[in-house]
Amino acid sequence: MAGPRIPERIRSLQPYKPGRPIEEVERELGIRGSIKVASNENPLGPSPLALEALRDALPGIHRYPDGGALVLAEKLAASLGVEPQRIVFGNGSNELLELSCRLFAGPGDEVLFSADAFLVYPLVSIAVGATAVKAPARGFEHDLGAIAARLTPRTRVVFLANPNNPTGTIFRRAEWERFLARVPEDVCVVLDEAYFEYVEDPEYPNGLDFLDRHPGLVVTRTFSKIYGLAGLRIGYGVGSLEVMDALARLRQPFNVNMLAQVAACAALDDDAHVEASRRRVRAGRRRWSQACAALGLDFVPSHANFVLVRVGDGRAVTEALLQRGVIVRPMDAYGFPGHVRVTFGTEAEDERTIAALEAVLAARGCARG
Ligand SMILES: *Cc1c(COP(=O)(O)O)cnc(C)c1O
């Protein structure tokens, strides 16, 4: 029996390969006590305020959540300085990336992004039948001029990650302003700011400041990274009333679960947790710069909570680190086969990862010599 016909574009999709769960790796290798520095999670865990709010909310999980997430929307809107109707929440900010593609692009349309960008962009573009168009990167950075040069009358959506994952690089205000001025008003620009809260560069543009300059701008952010709620799946987009109203029509009625809403609300109040997370990442950046210098490794200076390090054979080094109970992310799928991406962990996790990497590189050096 032939069965239903799977479209060729779906058949040929490269599934997104997430960082491997600790439990799975330990079962496979028969080891204990592993650490995961592979998915840019917050090593400090969730906010204690969020945990407390979750415990209080648990007895109510037989109820459907508030479909509009009104309490959270009002609180977040006040803190961002936008109207609540201009925020749409998603099951992770990834859902906003997908909804934007579904809203604006279809077969025959083009979705444009940088060659070194987040792998979810091609996935959601191809899923709706659009053509994914990649603009060349400039070294490890988005080249906004090269992206603008690839706009065509068929371009419906442009994805930009600032900072980018997996490179950790940013584009700055002047380049962003020049770019935005070149994008036609009927093109949707999705500015993915998943790591916004970690950036400290004074020239880093806050996407929300530009919403009035381009009617198609959608800024996405998430509770998965600095807020430490990746497992609950909640993120959001901010854009014009018109676009956000359309995105809200497209989402499922209860796309964000009640626990996620409650935890996000509480996490927004926990300035101490956010500040501690920032401090940890600052320390991680410093420590990894030192370590790379000491080990003679090239790395890409990071504005986010992870670093791209050139190790030679990224897959082999990832496997060897796994054997030592350290889970990092190989980067061949992103076109960086010589690199691994490492998330800044706790101080102890950073030290363990650096020591394991040093041992692995030394062993590989011996094996080669
Ligand atoms: C982690 C990440 C996200 C966030 O995804 P969620 O669905 O909110 O967990 C979005 N974009 C990039 C570039 C990321 O690295």
The ligand as a Tripos MOL2 file, in Angstrom:
@<TRIPOS>MOLECULE
LIG
   15    15     1     0     0
SMALL
NO_CHARGES

@<TRIPOS>ATOM
      1 C1         17.0220   29.3780   21.9710 C.3       1 LIG1
      2 C2         16.6310   30.1990   20.7910 C.ar      1 LIG1
      3 C3         15.3160   30.5850   20.6140 C.ar      1 LIG1
      4 C4         14.2920   30.3110   21.6710 C.3       1 LIG1
      5 O1         13.4910   29.2690   21.4050 O.3       1 LIG1
      6 P1         12.2440   28.9960   22.3740 P.3       1 LIG1
      7 O2         11.2870   28.3600   21.4330 O.co2     1 LIG1
      8 O3         11.7580   30.3100   22.8800 O.co2     1 LIG1
      9 O4         12.7280   28.1020   23.4470 O.co2     1 LIG1
     10 C5         14.9790   31.3520   19.5180 C.ar      1 LIG1
     11 N1         15.9190   31.7300   18.6370 N.ar      1 LIG1
     12 C6         17.2020   31.4090   18.7990 C.ar      1 LIG1
     13 C7         18.2050   31.9170   17.8280 C.3       1 LIG1
     14 C8         17.5900   30.6170   19.8720 C.ar      1 LIG1
     15 O5         18.8600   30.2550   20.0020 O.3       1 LIG1
@<TRIPOS>BOND
     1     1     2 1
     2     2     3 ar
     3     2    14 ar
     4     3     4 1
     5     3    10 ar
     6     4     5 1
     7     5     6 1
     8     6     7 2
     9     6     8 1
    10     6     9 1
    11    10    11 ar
    12    11    12 ar
    13    12    13 1
    14    12    14 ar
    15    14    15 1
@<TRIPOS>SUBSTRUCTURE
     1 LIG1         1 GROUP 0 **** ****
